[in-house]
Amino acid sequence: MRKLFVHRGSGLSVSVKNAHGKGARNVIKAAIRERRQGGYDRVAALFDTDTNWGQTEKMMAKKGKVDTLPSAPCLEASLLLMLGDDPSGETAAILKNRLESRLGGYPPRHPQAGLSIFTMERIISNRANIPMIDQLLTLLGIPPSLS
């Protein structure tokens, strides 16, 4: 998404860090550490909501000044939804397998994954359907009127 929405000369600089999962709490803690050490204007944490996501984590993020981008129940579900695939009622493991099959058999972070199916138009058109996408586009300064 960064390549699609953040261009040179745009005034934005986006750094992506991997907290290596282990639940929303771990991702939020990693984002808080980055905020303290990195000197960023804003820090956001994108995470699955199927593990360690509740009031405690919401308060932790708020106190640590971290914008939260919860993906329910997991990022793979949101990406499948963007592709018109209904992820309801499936486990995260099944959703990961379904998404990989849509990406040429590769996980989303793999360099050969077929991520080109996630076009700017597809992402923007799903803004209203996927709250995490709306929050992310808002953080990038893309107004809802463009969708």
DSSP file (Angstrom, degrees, kcal/mol; ACC not computed):
  #  RESIDUE AA STRUCTURE BP1 BP2  ACC     N-H-->O    O-->H-N    N-H-->O    O-->H-N    TCO  KAPPA ALPHA  PHI   PSI    X-CA   Y-CA   Z-CA
    1    1 A M     >        0   0    0      0, 0.0     4,-2.3     0, 0.0     3,-0.3   0.000 360.0 360.0 360.0 -34.8    0.0    0.0    0.0
    2    2 A R  H  >  +     0   0    0      1,-0.2     4,-2.6     2,-0.2    12,-0.0   0.916 360.0  51.5 -57.6 -42.5    2.8    2.4    0.7
    3    3 A K  H  4 S+     0   0    0      1,-0.2    -1,-0.2     2,-0.2     0, 0.0   0.830 113.2  46.2 -63.8 -31.4    4.0    2.2   -2.9
    4    4 A L  H  4 S+     0   0    0     -3,-0.3    -1,-0.2     1,-0.1    -2,-0.2   0.855 126.3  23.7 -77.8 -35.9    0.4    3.0   -4.1
    5    5 A F  H  < S+     0   0    0     -4,-2.3     2,-0.6     1,-0.2    -2,-0.2   0.594 110.5  64.3-113.7 -13.7   -0.3    5.9   -1.7
    6    6 A V     <  +     0   0    0     -4,-2.6     2,-0.3    -5,-0.3    -1,-0.2  -0.930  63.0 176.2-120.2 110.4    2.9    7.5   -0.6
    7    7 A H    >   -     0   0    0     -2,-0.6     3,-2.0     1,-0.1     5,-0.4  -0.751  39.4 -86.7-112.3 156.1    5.0    9.1   -3.3
    8    8 A R  T 3  S+     0   0    0     -2,-0.3    -1,-0.1     1,-0.3     5,-0.1  -0.316 116.2  23.0 -56.5 139.8    8.2   11.1   -3.3
    9    9 A G  T 3  S+     0   0    0      3,-0.1    -1,-0.3     1,-0.1    -3,-0.0   0.491  88.5 114.4  81.1   2.5    7.6   14.7   -2.7
   10   10 A S  S <  S-     0   0    0     -3,-2.0    -2,-0.1     2,-0.3     3,-0.1   0.632  84.9-119.6 -80.6 -12.3    4.3   14.0   -1.0
   11   11 A G  S    S+     0   0    0      1,-0.3     2,-0.4    -4,-0.2    -3,-0.1   0.411  80.1 109.4  88.0  -3.5    5.5   15.3    2.3
   12   12 A L        -     0   0    0     -5,-0.4     2,-0.4     2,-0.0    -1,-0.3  -0.836  46.4-170.6-107.2 145.1    4.9   11.9    3.9
   13   13 A S        -     0   0    0     -2,-0.4     2,-0.5    -3,-0.1    -6,-0.0  -0.983  10.0-169.5-131.0 122.3    7.5    9.4    5.1
   14   14 A V        -     0   0    0     -2,-0.4     2,-0.5    -8,-0.1    -2,-0.0  -0.950   5.2-168.7-118.9 126.4    6.2    6.0    6.1
   15   15 A S        -     0   0    0     -2,-0.5     2,-0.5     2,-0.0    -2,-0.0  -0.943   9.0-154.0-111.2 133.6    8.3    3.4    7.9
   16   16 A V        -     0   0    0     -2,-0.5     2,-0.4     2,-0.0    -2,-0.0  -0.935  13.8-176.9-109.6 125.2    6.9   -0.1    8.2
   17   17 A K        -     0   0    0     -2,-0.5     2,-0.6     2,-0.0    14,-0.0  -0.939  20.7-134.9-120.6 143.2    8.2   -2.2   11.1
   18   18 A N        -     0   0    0     -2,-0.4    -2,-0.0     1,-0.1     9,-0.0  -0.878  14.8-174.3-101.5 119.8    7.3   -5.8   11.8
   19   19 A A        -     0   0    0     -2,-0.6    -1,-0.1     0, 0.0    11,-0.1   0.427  43.6-122.7 -88.7  -0.5    6.4   -6.7   15.4
   20   20 A H        -     0   0    0      7,-0.0    -2,-0.1     2,-0.0     6,-0.0   0.842  40.9-104.0  60.1  38.1    6.2  -10.4   14.4
   21   21 A G        +     0   0    0      1,-0.1     6,-0.0     3,-0.0     5,-0.0  -0.229  60.0 153.8  61.7-130.0    2.7  -10.8   15.6
   22   22 A K  S    S-     0   0    0      4,-0.1     4,-0.5     3,-0.1    -1,-0.1   0.755  78.0 -52.9  66.8  28.9    2.1  -12.6   18.9
   23   23 A G     >  -     0   0    0      1,-0.1     4,-1.9     2,-0.1     3,-0.2   0.013  66.9 -73.0  96.7 160.2   -1.2  -10.7   19.5
   24   24 A A  H  > S+     0   0    0     27,-2.6     4,-2.7    24,-0.3     5,-0.2   0.870 125.7  58.6 -58.0 -40.8   -2.4   -7.2   19.5
   25   25 A R  H  > S+     0   0    0     27,-0.4     4,-2.6     1,-0.2    -1,-0.2   0.921 106.9  46.7 -58.4 -45.9   -0.8   -6.5   22.9
   26   26 A N  H  > S+     0   0    0     -4,-0.5     4,-2.2    -3,-0.2    -1,-0.2   0.904 113.0  49.3 -63.2 -41.8    2.7   -7.3   21.5
   27   27 A V  H  X S+     0   0    0     -4,-1.9     4,-2.1     2,-0.2    -2,-0.2   0.906 112.3  47.9 -65.5 -41.4    2.2   -5.2   18.4
   28   28 A I  H  X S+     0   0    0     -4,-2.7     4,-2.4     2,-0.2    -2,-0.2   0.913 110.8  51.1 -66.5 -42.5    1.0   -2.2   20.4
   29   29 A K  H  X S+     0   0    0     -4,-2.6     4,-2.1    -5,-0.2    -2,-0.2   0.908 110.5  49.4 -60.6 -41.4    3.9   -2.5   22.8
   30   30 A A  H  X S+     0   0    0     -4,-2.2     4,-2.2     1,-0.2    -1,-0.2   0.894 110.5  50.6 -64.1 -39.7    6.3   -2.6   19.8
   31   31 A A  H  X S+     0   0    0     -4,-2.1     4,-2.4     2,-0.2    -2,-0.2   0.889 108.5  51.7 -66.0 -39.0    4.6    0.5   18.4
   32   32 A I  H  X S+     0   0    0     -4,-2.4     4,-2.2     2,-0.2    -2,-0.2   0.913 109.5  50.1 -63.6 -42.2    5.0    2.3   21.7
   33   33 A R  H  X S+     0   0    0     -4,-2.1     4,-2.4     1,-0.2     5,-0.3   0.920 110.8  49.7 -60.8 -43.6    8.7    1.5   21.8
   34   34 A E  H  X S+     0   0    0     -4,-2.2     4,-3.3     1,-0.2     6,-0.3   0.905 108.9  52.1 -61.6 -41.5    9.1    2.8   18.2
   35   35 A R  H  X S+     0   0    0     -4,-2.4     4,-0.8     1,-0.2     5,-0.3   0.918 112.8  44.8 -61.6 -43.4    7.2    6.0   19.1
   36   36 A R  H  < S+     0   0    0     -4,-2.2    -1,-0.2     1,-0.2    -2,-0.2   0.876 125.5  31.1 -68.3 -37.9    9.6    6.6   22.1
   37   37 A Q  H  < S+     0   0    0     -4,-2.4    -2,-0.2    -5,-0.2    -3,-0.2   0.759 115.4  54.6 -93.7 -27.4   12.8    5.7   20.2
   38   38 A G  H  < S-     0   0    0     -4,-3.3    -3,-0.2    -5,-0.3    -2,-0.1   0.634  87.5-131.9 -92.6 -14.5   12.0    6.8   16.6
   39   39 A G     <  +     0   0    0     -4,-0.8     2,-0.2    -5,-0.3    -4,-0.1   0.852  46.1 165.1  67.9  33.6   11.0   10.4   16.8
   40   40 A Y        -     0   0    0     -5,-0.3    -1,-0.2    -6,-0.3     3,-0.1  -0.535  43.5-138.9 -83.8 149.4    7.9    9.9   14.6
   41   41 A D  S    S+     0   0    0      1,-0.3     2,-0.3    -2,-0.2    -1,-0.1   0.900  90.7   8.0 -68.8 -42.1    5.1   12.4   14.3
   42   42 A R        -     0   0    0      2,-0.0     2,-0.4    -3,-0.0    -1,-0.3  -0.986  64.5-162.3-140.8 149.0    2.5    9.5   14.4
   43   43 A V        -     0   0    0     22,-0.5    24,-2.9    -2,-0.3     2,-0.4  -1.000   9.2-172.9-132.7 133.8    2.7    5.8   15.0
   44   44 A A  E     -a   67   0A   0     -2,-0.4     2,-0.5    22,-0.2    24,-0.2  -0.938  11.4-150.0-125.6 149.6    0.1    3.3   14.0
   45   45 A A  E     -a   68   0A   0     22,-2.7    24,-3.1    -2,-0.4     2,-0.5  -0.980   5.2-163.9-122.3 122.0   -0.2   -0.4   14.8
   46   46 A L  E     +a   69   0A   0     -2,-0.5     2,-0.3    22,-0.2    22,-0.0  -0.915  29.0 149.4-103.6 127.5   -2.0   -2.8   12.4
   47   47 A F  E     -a   70   0A   0     22,-1.3    24,-3.1    -2,-0.5     2,-0.2  -0.974  48.2 -95.4-154.3 162.1   -2.8   -6.1   14.1
   48   48 A D  E     -a   71   0A   0     -2,-0.3     3,-0.4    22,-0.2   -24,-0.3  -0.549  24.0-147.1 -77.9 147.8   -5.3   -9.0   14.1
   49   49 A T  S    S+     0   0    0     22,-1.6     4,-0.3    24,-0.5    25,-0.2   0.415  80.3  88.4 -96.3   1.7   -8.0   -8.8   16.7
   50   50 A D  S    S+     0   0    0     23,-1.4     2,-0.4    21,-0.3    -1,-0.2   0.610  90.3  44.2 -78.6  -8.8   -8.3  -12.6   17.3
   51   51 A T  S    S-     0   0    0     -3,-0.4   -27,-2.6    22,-0.2   -26,-0.2  -0.984 123.5 -15.3-139.2 127.6   -5.6  -12.5   20.1
   52   52 A N  S    S+     0   0    0     -2,-0.4     2,-0.5   -29,-0.2   -27,-0.4   0.878  83.5 137.3  55.2  48.8   -5.1  -10.0   23.0
   53   53 A W        +     0   0    0     -4,-0.3     2,-0.2   -29,-0.1    -1,-0.2  -0.921  27.8 101.1-127.5 108.0   -7.4   -7.2   21.8
   54   54 A G  S  > S-     0   0    0     -2,-0.5     4,-2.3     1,-0.0     5,-0.2  -0.816  85.1 -54.4-159.1-163.0   -9.6   -5.7   24.4
   55   55 A Q  H  > S+     0   0    0     -2,-0.2     4,-2.6     1,-0.2     5,-0.2   0.874 127.0  56.3 -58.6 -41.1  -10.1   -2.7   26.7
   56   56 A T  H  > S+     0   0    0      1,-0.2     4,-2.2     2,-0.2    -1,-0.2   0.929 111.1  43.4 -58.8 -46.0   -6.6   -3.1   28.3
   57   57 A E  H  > S+     0   0    0      2,-0.2     4,-2.5     1,-0.2    -1,-0.2   0.865 111.7  54.0 -69.2 -36.7   -4.9   -2.9   24.9
   58   58 A K  H  X S+     0   0    0     -4,-2.3     4,-2.2     2,-0.2    -2,-0.2   0.920 111.9  44.8 -62.3 -43.2   -7.1    0.0   23.8
   59   59 A M  H  X S+     0   0    0     -4,-2.6     4,-2.9     2,-0.2     5,-0.2   0.888 111.3  53.6 -67.4 -39.6   -6.1    2.0   26.9
   60   60 A M  H  X S+     0   0    0     -4,-2.2     4,-2.2    -5,-0.2    -2,-0.2   0.923 111.2  46.0 -60.4 -45.3   -2.4    1.0   26.4
   61   61 A A  H  <>S+     0   0    0     -4,-2.5     5,-2.7     2,-0.2     4,-0.4   0.913 113.3  49.1 -65.1 -43.3   -2.5    2.3   22.8
   62   62 A K  H ><5S+     0   0    0     -4,-2.2     3,-1.2     1,-0.2    -2,-0.2   0.936 113.0  46.5 -63.1 -46.3   -4.2    5.5   23.8
   63   63 A K  H 3<5S+     0   0    0     -4,-2.9    -1,-0.2     1,-0.3    -2,-0.2   0.874 114.4  48.3 -63.0 -37.4   -1.8    6.2   26.7
   64   64 A G  T 3<5S-     0   0    0     -4,-2.2    -1,-0.3    -5,-0.2    -2,-0.2   0.403 112.6-120.7 -84.2   2.6    1.1    5.4   24.4
   65   65 A K  T < 5 +     0   0    0     -3,-1.2     2,-0.5    -4,-0.4   -22,-0.5   0.915  61.3 148.1  57.5  48.0   -0.3    7.7   21.6
   66   66 A V      < -     0   0    0     -5,-2.7     2,-0.3   -24,-0.1   -22,-0.2  -0.960  46.2-134.1-114.7 125.7   -0.5    4.9   19.1
   67   67 A D  E     -a   44   0A   0    -24,-2.9   -22,-2.7    -2,-0.5     2,-0.4  -0.615  26.1-138.2 -74.2 134.9   -3.2    4.9   16.4
   68   68 A T  E     -a   45   0A   0     -2,-0.3   -22,-0.2   -24,-0.2   -24,-0.0  -0.809  21.6-174.1-102.8 138.4   -4.8    1.4   16.2
   69   69 A L  E     -a   46   0A   0    -24,-3.1   -22,-1.3    -2,-0.4     2,-0.2  -0.676  17.3-169.2-124.8  73.3   -5.7   -0.3   13.0
   70   70 A P  E     -a   47   0A   0      0, 0.0     2,-0.6     0, 0.0   -22,-0.2  -0.461   8.4-156.4 -70.8 133.1   -7.4   -3.5   14.1
   71   71 A S  E     -a   48   0A   0    -24,-3.1   -22,-1.6    -2,-0.2   -21,-0.3  -0.934  29.0-113.8-111.5 110.9   -8.1   -6.0   11.4
   72   72 A A  S    S-     0   0    0     -2,-0.6     2,-0.1     1,-0.3    60,-0.1  -0.767  86.0 -20.6 -99.7 131.7  -11.0   -8.3   12.4
   73   73 A P  S    S-     0   0    0      0, 0.0   -23,-1.4     0, 0.0   -24,-0.5  -0.934 133.8 -27.0 -79.7 -13.1  -10.4  -11.1   12.9
   74   74 A C    >>  -     0   0    0    -26,-0.2     4,-1.5   -25,-0.2     3,-0.6  -0.979  57.0-103.7-155.5 163.3   -7.2  -11.0   10.9
   75   75 A L  H 3> S+     0   0    0     -2,-0.3     4,-2.5     1,-0.2     5,-0.2   0.876 118.0  59.9 -58.3 -39.0   -5.5   -9.2    8.1
   76   76 A E  H 3> S+     0   0    0      1,-0.2     4,-2.5     2,-0.2    -1,-0.2   0.870 101.9  53.6 -59.5 -36.8   -6.1  -12.1    5.7
   77   77 A A  H <> S+     0   0    0     -3,-0.6     4,-2.4     2,-0.2    -1,-0.2   0.919 109.5  48.0 -63.1 -43.5   -9.9  -11.7    6.3
   78   78 A S  H  X S+     0   0    0     -4,-1.5     4,-1.9     2,-0.2    -2,-0.2   0.913 113.0  47.6 -63.9 -42.6   -9.7   -8.0    5.4
   79   79 A L  H  X S+     0   0    0     -4,-2.5     4,-1.1     2,-0.2    -2,-0.2   0.899 112.1  49.2 -67.2 -40.0   -7.7   -8.8    2.2
   80   80 A L  H  <>S+     0   0    0     -4,-2.5     5,-2.6    -5,-0.2     3,-0.4   0.903 108.4  54.2 -64.2 -40.4  -10.0  -11.6    1.2
   81   81 A L  H ><5S+     0   0    0     -4,-2.4     3,-1.7     1,-0.2    -1,-0.2   0.893 104.3  55.1 -59.8 -40.2  -13.0   -9.3    1.7
   82   82 A M  H 3<5S+     0   0    0     -4,-1.9    -1,-0.2     1,-0.3    -2,-0.2   0.814 106.0  52.7 -61.4 -29.7  -11.4   -6.8   -0.6
   83   83 A L  T 3<5S-     0   0    0     -4,-1.1    -1,-0.3    -3,-0.4    -2,-0.2   0.375 124.4-104.5 -88.5   5.0  -11.2   -9.5   -3.2
   84   84 A G  T < 5S+     0   0    0     -3,-1.7     2,-0.4     1,-0.3    -3,-0.2   0.628  78.4 134.9  84.3  13.3  -14.9  -10.2   -2.9
   85   85 A D      < -     0   0    0     -5,-2.6    -1,-0.3    -6,-0.1    -2,-0.2  -0.833  56.6-127.9 -99.0 130.7  -14.4  -13.4   -0.9
   86   86 A D        -     0   0    0     -2,-0.4    -5,-0.0     1,-0.1    -9,-0.0  -0.690  24.7-178.4 -82.6 112.2  -16.5  -13.9    2.2
   87   87 A P    >   +     0   0    0      0, 0.0     3,-1.5     0, 0.0    -1,-0.1   0.446  33.2 135.2 -88.5   1.0  -14.2  -14.7    5.2
   88   88 A S  T 3  S+     0   0    0      1,-0.2     3,-0.1   -11,-0.1    -2,-0.0  -0.161  70.5   6.3 -59.0 139.2  -17.0  -15.2    7.8
   89   89 A G  T 3  S+     0   0    0      1,-0.2     2,-0.3     0, 0.0    -1,-0.2   0.490  97.5 121.9  75.6   5.1  -16.9  -18.1   10.1
   90   90 A E    <   -     0   0    0     -3,-1.5    -1,-0.2     1,-0.1     2,-0.1  -0.697  62.7-114.0-100.8 153.5  -13.4  -19.3    9.1
   91   91 A T     >  -     0   0    0     -2,-0.3     4,-2.4     1,-0.1     5,-0.2  -0.397  29.3-111.0 -76.7 160.8  -10.4  -19.7   11.3
   92   92 A A  H  > S+     0   0    0      1,-0.2     4,-2.5     2,-0.2     5,-0.2   0.880 118.5  55.5 -59.1 -38.7   -7.3  -17.5   10.9
   93   93 A A  H  > S+     0   0    0      2,-0.2     4,-1.9     1,-0.2    -1,-0.2   0.912 109.2  45.8 -62.9 -42.9   -5.4  -20.6    9.6
   94   94 A I  H  > S+     0   0    0      2,-0.2     4,-2.6     1,-0.2    -1,-0.2   0.908 112.6  51.0 -66.2 -41.3   -8.0  -21.3    6.9
   95   95 A L  H  X S+     0   0    0     -4,-2.4     4,-2.5     1,-0.2    -2,-0.2   0.890 107.7  52.8 -64.6 -39.0   -8.1  -17.6    5.9
   96   96 A K  H  X S+     0   0    0     -4,-2.5     4,-2.4     2,-0.2    -1,-0.2   0.922 111.3  46.9 -60.7 -43.9   -4.3  -17.5    5.6
   97   97 A N  H  X S+     0   0    0     -4,-1.9     4,-2.1     2,-0.2    -2,-0.2   0.909 111.7  50.5 -64.6 -42.6   -4.4  -20.6    3.3
   98   98 A R  H  X S+     0   0    0     -4,-2.6     4,-1.3     1,-0.2    -2,-0.2   0.911 112.1  47.1 -63.0 -42.0   -7.2  -19.1    1.2
   99   99 A L  H  X S+     0   0    0     -4,-2.5     4,-1.2     1,-0.2     3,-0.4   0.930 109.3  53.5 -66.6 -43.8   -5.3  -15.8    0.8
  100  100 A E  H ><>S+     0   0    0     -4,-2.4     5,-3.0     1,-0.3     6,-0.7   0.890 105.9  53.7 -57.8 -39.0   -2.1  -17.6   -0.1
  101  101 A S  H ><5S+     0   0    0     -4,-2.1     3,-0.8     1,-0.2    -1,-0.3   0.845 108.1  50.3 -65.7 -30.7   -3.9  -19.5   -2.8
  102  102 A R  H 3<5S+     0   0    0     -4,-1.3    -1,-0.2    -3,-0.4    -2,-0.2   0.691 108.3  55.2 -75.6 -18.8   -5.1  -16.2   -4.2
  103  103 A L  T X<5S-     0   0    0     -4,-1.2    11,-1.0    -3,-0.5     3,-0.8  -0.044 129.7 -88.4-106.3  30.2   -1.5  -14.8   -4.2
  104  104 A G  T < 5S-     0   0    0     -3,-0.8    -3,-0.2     1,-0.2    -2,-0.1   0.711  81.9 -57.7  75.7  20.0    0.0  -17.6   -6.2
  105  105 A G  T 3 <S+     0   0    0     -5,-3.0    -1,-0.2     1,-0.3    -4,-0.2   0.532 110.8 114.9  88.4   6.6    0.8  -19.8   -3.3
  106  106 A Y    <   -     0   0    0     -3,-0.8    -1,-0.3    -6,-0.7    -3,-0.2  -0.824  70.0-111.2-111.3 148.7    2.9  -17.2   -1.4
  107  107 A P    >   -     0   0    0      0, 0.0     3,-2.0     0, 0.0     6,-0.2  -0.405  41.3-103.5 -68.8 156.7    2.2  -15.5    1.9
  108  108 A P  T 3  S+     0   0    0      0, 0.0     5,-0.1     0, 0.0     7,-0.1   0.787 119.4  53.3 -55.4 -32.2    1.5  -11.7    1.6
  109  109 A R  T 3  S+     0   0    0      3,-0.1    -3,-0.0     2,-0.0     0, 0.0   0.584  84.1 106.6 -81.9  -7.6    5.0  -10.6    2.7
  110  110 A H  S X  S-     0   0    0     -3,-2.0     3,-1.9     1,-0.1    -4,-0.1  -0.498  76.2-129.1 -73.1 137.8    6.8  -12.9    0.2
  111  111 A P  T 3  S+     0   0    0      0, 0.0    -1,-0.1     0, 0.0     4,-0.1   0.761 107.7  50.7 -59.4 -24.7    8.3  -10.9   -2.7
  112  112 A Q  T 3  S+     0   0    0     -5,-0.1    -6,-0.1     2,-0.1     2,-0.1   0.415  79.3 123.2 -95.1   2.9    6.6  -13.2   -5.3
  113  113 A A  S <  S-     0   0    0     -3,-1.9     2,-2.4    -6,-0.2     3,-0.2  -0.406  73.8-117.2 -63.2 139.3    3.2  -12.8   -3.8
  114  114 A G    >   +     0   0    0    -11,-1.0     3,-1.2     1,-0.2    -1,-0.1  -0.364  57.3 150.1 -77.8  62.4    0.7  -11.5   -6.4
  115  115 A L  G >   +     0   0    0     -2,-2.4     3,-2.3     1,-0.3    -1,-0.2   0.569  47.8  90.1 -73.9  -8.1   -0.1   -8.3   -4.5
  116  116 A S  G 3  S+     0   0    0      1,-0.3    -1,-0.3    -3,-0.2    -2,-0.1   0.675  71.5  74.2 -64.3 -13.8   -0.8   -6.4   -7.8
  117  117 A I  G <  S+     0   0    0     -3,-1.2     2,-1.4     1,-0.2    -1,-0.3   0.699  80.2  77.7 -70.0 -17.0   -4.4   -7.5   -7.4
  118  118 A F  S <  S+     0   0    0     -3,-2.3    -1,-0.2    -4,-0.1     2,-0.1  -0.656  73.7 176.6 -93.2  80.2   -4.7   -5.0   -4.6
  119  119 A T     >  -     0   0    0     -2,-1.4     4,-2.5     1,-0.1     5,-0.2  -0.325  45.0-108.4 -80.0 164.0   -4.9   -1.9   -6.8
  120  120 A M  H  > S+     0   0    0      1,-0.2     4,-2.7     2,-0.2     5,-0.2   0.910 121.6  51.4 -57.4 -42.8   -5.5    1.7   -5.6
  121  121 A E  H  > S+     0   0    0      1,-0.2     4,-2.4     2,-0.2    -1,-0.2   0.906 109.8  48.7 -62.6 -41.9   -9.0    1.5   -7.0
  122  122 A R  H  > S+     0   0    0      2,-0.2     4,-0.9     1,-0.2    -1,-0.2   0.916 113.4  46.9 -65.4 -42.7   -9.8   -1.7   -5.2
  123  123 A I  H >< S+     0   0    0     -4,-2.5     3,-0.9     1,-0.2    -2,-0.2   0.952 114.9  45.1 -64.8 -49.6   -8.4   -0.5   -1.9
  124  124 A I  H >< S+     0   0    0     -4,-2.7     3,-1.5     1,-0.2     4,-0.3   0.887 109.1  56.1 -63.5 -38.8  -10.3    2.9   -2.0
  125  125 A S  H 3< S+     0   0    0     -4,-2.4     3,-0.3     1,-0.3    -1,-0.2   0.701 106.7  51.7 -68.6 -16.7  -13.5    1.2   -3.1
  126  126 A N  T XX S+     0   0    0     -3,-0.9     4,-1.8    -4,-0.9     3,-0.6   0.349  78.7 102.4 -97.6   5.3  -13.4   -1.0    0.0
  127  127 A R  T <4 S+     0   0    0     -3,-1.5     7,-0.5     1,-0.3    -1,-0.2   0.897  82.4  46.1 -55.3 -44.7  -12.9    1.9    2.3
  128  128 A A  T 34 S+     0   0    0     -4,-0.3    -1,-0.3    -3,-0.3    -2,-0.1   0.757 114.9  48.1 -72.4 -23.9  -16.5    1.9    3.5
  129  129 A N  T <4 S+     0   0    0     -3,-0.6    -1,-0.2     1,-0.2    -2,-0.2   0.723 111.3  47.3 -89.1 -23.6  -16.6   -1.9    4.0
  130  130 A I    >X  -     0   0    0     -4,-1.8     4,-1.8    -3,-0.2     3,-0.9  -0.904  63.7-162.4-128.0 102.3  -13.4   -2.3    6.0
  131  131 A P  H 3> S+     0   0    0      0, 0.0     4,-2.7     0, 0.0     5,-0.2   0.838  91.2  58.2 -53.5 -37.9  -12.8    0.0    8.9
  132  132 A M  H 3> S+     0   0    0      1,-0.2     4,-2.3     2,-0.2     5,-0.2   0.888 106.5  49.0 -61.1 -39.0   -9.1   -0.7    9.1
  133  133 A I  H <> S+     0   0    0     -3,-0.9     4,-2.7     2,-0.2     5,-0.2   0.914 111.0  50.0 -66.5 -43.1   -8.7    0.4    5.4
  134  134 A D  H  X S+     0   0    0     -4,-1.8     4,-2.2    -7,-0.5    -2,-0.2   0.928 112.1  47.7 -60.7 -45.4  -10.6    3.6    6.2
  135  135 A Q  H  X S+     0   0    0     -4,-2.7     4,-2.3     2,-0.2    -2,-0.2   0.907 112.9  48.4 -62.7 -42.3   -8.5    4.4    9.2
  136  136 A L  H  X S+     0   0    0     -4,-2.3     4,-1.8     2,-0.2    -2,-0.2   0.928 112.0  47.7 -65.4 -45.9   -5.3    3.7    7.3
  137  137 A L  H  <>S+     0   0    0     -4,-2.7     5,-2.8     1,-0.2    -1,-0.2   0.876 110.8  52.9 -63.3 -37.1   -6.3    5.9    4.4
  138  138 A T  H ><5S+     0   0    0     -4,-2.2     3,-1.6    -5,-0.2    -1,-0.2   0.922 107.5  51.1 -63.2 -44.1   -7.3    8.7    6.8
  139  139 A L  H 3<5S+     0   0    0     -4,-2.3    -1,-0.2     1,-0.3    -2,-0.2   0.849 107.2  54.2 -61.1 -33.7   -3.8    8.5    8.5
  140  140 A L  T 3<5S-     0   0    0     -4,-1.8    -1,-0.3    -5,-0.1    -2,-0.2   0.470 121.3-110.7 -80.1  -0.5   -2.3    8.8    5.0
  141  141 A G  T < 5 +     0   0    0     -3,-1.6    -3,-0.2     1,-0.2    -2,-0.1   0.707  69.6 143.7  82.4  20.1   -4.3   12.0    4.5
  142  142 A I      < -     0   0    0     -5,-2.8    -1,-0.2    -6,-0.1    -2,-0.1  -0.839  45.3-137.1 -96.3 110.4   -6.6   10.6    1.8
  143  143 A P    >   -     0   0    0      0, 0.0     3,-2.1     0, 0.0     4,-0.3  -0.293  15.3-119.1 -69.5 149.6  -10.0   12.1    2.4
  144  144 A P  G >  S+     0   0    0      0, 0.0     3,-2.0     0, 0.0   -16,-0.1   0.760 107.7  74.9 -56.9 -25.2  -13.2   10.0    2.1
  145  145 A S  G 3  S+     0   0    0      1,-0.3    -3,-0.0     2,-0.2     0, 0.0   0.714  87.1  61.9 -63.8 -18.7  -14.4   12.1   -0.7
  146  146 A L  G <         0   0    0     -3,-2.1    -1,-0.3     1,-0.2   -22,-0.1   0.620 360.0 360.0 -80.9 -11.2  -11.8   10.4   -3.0
  147  147 A S    <         0   0    0     -3,-2.0    -1,-0.2    -4,-0.3    -2,-0.2   0.481 360.0 360.0 -92.4 360.0  -13.5    7.1   -2.5
